[in-house]
């Protein structure tokens, strides 16, 4: 059976989670645990990582990051840290459902508290999708090329022993994919970063699945995730009933990459390829692109690019030469 490395991105934006009293972040974690248990039961060798992101930061919640051993510490300190690292590896391998829920809730609460102060001064409540996507790609790349030397820097090598199973300290044969659970709207200023991550995932054959939970009645679809799912050959799903989130996750995102070829993909509405300009953050069908930073502008009256401050040249349409027919 195919072995899968799954990275789940959870949007914990408190501005939008606080608007819905019927479906909370704790309910989402309980639904997510049902999906994670089903995913790990498909193959005991499946690996799982959970990353949470909000408006200010992105953090790996599970598994716990490994300890960093200092080169200047004495032998006793290194031995104690080595024993503590082995105990942490065993905890990550034998974690129970209640323990994982408590870990996730504690981490979510800590990240939310650190964000309360910034919400009072910020004007944009969009989450850092680009940062979490880059973190997921780095995590997949690191663990797909890991060896004995980078064992302490690979968080998903939680079930391996350093002195034993040296031949198994590789992630060769694993197929990787990313599942993004989003509740906040897209941020136009992150368009380039998100597209760069999508193209990197497409080049490495990493499908990106998108799951949008509309906590507000006026919540639109995520055009970023729609484009990411179509370009990377992933599934996109907009949840109609948030109380049935586990049913959506199990029916749409449980199958591996190989099995999806034999399944019927969820119906997706027309993908919106409109780009938001960087100057006014408006959706435009036709715009002007900076040749240096590739920023999209809705007007051509800028002498300098508002993003990279480079001098803008006047746009001149190509001349058409008409030859006389003889």
N, C-alpha and C positions, 0 to 999 in steps of 0.2 A: 504494500500500500504506500501511496505517496506521502512523504514527510513534508510538513508545512511549517514555515516560520511566519507567524502572524503578529503584526504590530497594530494595536488598536489605539486610535487617537480619539480622546474624549474632550468635547468642548464644555468647560465648566464655567462659562461666563455668568457671573452672579446677577448681572443686570437683567438677563432674560430668564434665568431660572427663578428669580424672585417674582416674576410677573404671573406665573402659573401656580396656583395653589392645589390643583388636582394631581399634578405630576411633578415630583421633586427629583433632585439629584440622587437621593437615596433610593428611590424607586427605580431609577435608571440603572444604578449599580446592581440591584437585585436582579433585574432582567438581564443585565450583562453577565452576571455570574452563571445564569442558566445557559447562556450561549457559550461561555468559556468552558464549562463542564462538558457540554456536548462536543466542543471542538477537541478537547483533550481526550475524550473517550473514543474518538474516531481512530486515533493512533497514539499509543503511549509515547512515541518519540516526537510528537508535535511540540513545538516551542511557542511560547506566548510572551508578549511584552505589552504593557499598557502605558501610554503616555497621555498626560492631561495638559491642557493648555487653556489660557484665558487671555485677557487683554494685555497682560504685562509679562508673562513668562510661560515657559514650557518645561515640564519636569517628568522624568521617568518614575512612575509609581510602582510598577512591578516588572521584573524582579528588583530587589533591592540592589543598589549599585555596590560593586565590590570595594573592599578596603584598599587604600593606597598605602603600600609599604614604603617607609622612608629609608633612604640609603644611609643617613647619618645616625640612625638609631642603633642601640646596642643589640646584642644577641638575644637577650631576654625579651626585650620589647618586640623584636621581630617574631620570636617564637610564639608569644602571646597573641600577636596580631594574626599570625598564621592559623593558630587554633581557633580564634574568633571567626576568621574567614571561613574555615571549614564548617563551623557550626552554623554560620549564616547560609552557606550553600545547602546544608541539609534542611534548614528551615524553608528555604525557597523551593526545595524539591518536594517537601512533604507538607506544604501549606494547605490548610483546610479552607472550606468555603467561608466560614465565619471569620477566620483569621484574615483572609484576603479582603473581605468586605470592611473589616475594621481598619486595615491598612489603607484602603482606598478612601474611606470616609475621613480618616485622620489627615491624609495628605490633601484631600480636597478642601477640608476646613482650613488647613494651614495656608494653602494658596489663596483661598478666598479672603482670609483676614488680611493678608499682605496686599490685597488688591482694593480694599475698601477705600483707603485714602486716595488712591489714584483715580477712582471713579468720580470723585467730587470735582476734580479739576480737568478731566479729559473731556473732549468733545466728540470722540469717536468711541463707540462701544463694541466695535468689531474685535474678534479674537485673532490671535496670531496663528493662523492656519499655515502660513509659509514657514514659520519657525518649527512648528511641530512636524510638518512634512519633511523638512530637512533633517530633523533629529531622527525621524523614523528611517530615512534612507541611509543615514550614517550608521545607525544601529544595525541595519541589515547588511550593509557593506562590511562593517567590522566583524560581525559574527560569521559571515560567509567566507572570510579570508583569515580567520583566527588560527593561531597555532599556539605552541607552548609558551612562547615569549610574551604574547599579549593576553595570557589567560586572565590576569588580574584586571584587565581593562574590558573584558567581554561580559556584560551582565547576564547574558543568556546561557553562559556556561556554568549554570548554578548546580547542575547535577553531575558534574565530572570531578574526579579526584585528580590532584596535581601529580602525585607520584604514580598513580595507576591510570589505566585507560588512556595512555598517551596516544595510542593509535586512533582513538575515537574523538580526539579534541579538534575535530574539523566539522564544518557544516556542509560538506560536499554532499550533494544529493537532495538538499532541501529546496523546495520551491517557496518563495517569499511572496507575501501580499500584504496590503495595507487596508485597514478598515477605518474610515473617518466618520465619527458621529458628531454632527454639527447642529447647533441650535441658533447661532447668530448669523446675521447677513454677511455678505462678502465685503471686504475692504478694498476699494479700488487701488489704493497705493501698494497693495501686495500682489498685484496681478503679475508683474514680471517674475517675482520670486516664486510664486506658486507655479507658473508655467515652466520655469527652469526645473523645478522639482518634478513636475509631471513628465517633461521630456527626459529627465534622467531615469525616472521609473520606466518609461516606455523603452528606453535603450537597453535597460537591464532586464526586460521582461518581468516587471513587477506590477501586477494589476492593482489598481486603486479602486476600492469600493466606497461609495458614498451613501450615507444614511442621514437624512435630514429629518429632524423632529420639530415640527412647527408648534412652539410653545405659545405663540400669539396667532390669532386668527388671520392677521395680515402678513404673516411671515412668508416671504417669497421663496422660490426655489434658489438653490445655490448654483449660479452659472459656472463658478470655478470647479465645483465638484462634478457638474455635468460634463464639462469639457475634459476633466481629468479621467472620468470613468470611460468616456468614449475613446480617448486617445490611448489609454492603457488597457483597454478591453476589460474593464471592470463593470460591476453592477451598480446602478444608481436606484435608490428607493426613497420615496417620500412617505413617511409614516402618517397615515390618516388618523389612527386611533393610538395615541401614545401609551394607553394602558395595555396594549397588545404588542409592545415593543419586542418581547422575546419571540413571539410568533413570526414577526417580520425578520428578525435576525436569523432564526433557525431555518426559515424557508428560503431566504435569499442569499445568505452569506456563509452558509456552513460548508457547501460543496467545495472541493479542491479545484485547482485550475484545470486539471485533466478531466474531471467529471463534469465541469461546466459545459464542455463541448457537446454533451448529450442532453443538456437541460435547456428549457425554454427561459430565456432571460426575462427579467421583469420589464414590463412595458415602460418606455421612457418617452416623455413628451419631447417636442422639438427642442433641440439644444440651442440656447441663446449664445451666439458667438459675438455679440456686441461687446466692445471694449469700453471701459470707463476711462475718460480722459484724466490726466494727472493734474490739470489746472483747476477744473471746476467739478471733477468727479461726476460727470454726466455721461450717460450712455450715448455713444455716437456710432453711426454706421460708417462714416468716413472721417478720417482725421489726418493729422500731420505727425510724423514720427521723427524724433531726434536721431541722427545718425550715430551718436556716441553712446547714449544710455538707453536708446530705444523707447523713450517715454512717448506716450501718445498724447497729443494736444488737439484741442478742438478748434483752435484758431491759429492763423499764421502770422499774427501781428506781434510776435515776441521777438525781440532782438537777441535775448539770451534765454537759454533753456532754464525753466524754473527748477529743474531737478539737478542737473550737473553744471549749470552756469556756463555752458559753452555757447559761443556765438552762433546764432541761427542764420543760415543762408537762405536767400530768397528762392522759393520754389518756382522752377521754370518747367512747364510741360514740354515733353520731347517734341521736337519739330518733325512734321511729317512731310516728306518729300514726295511730290506727285510727279510722276514721269509722264511725259506726253506720249500718247499712243500713236504710233506711226502705221 
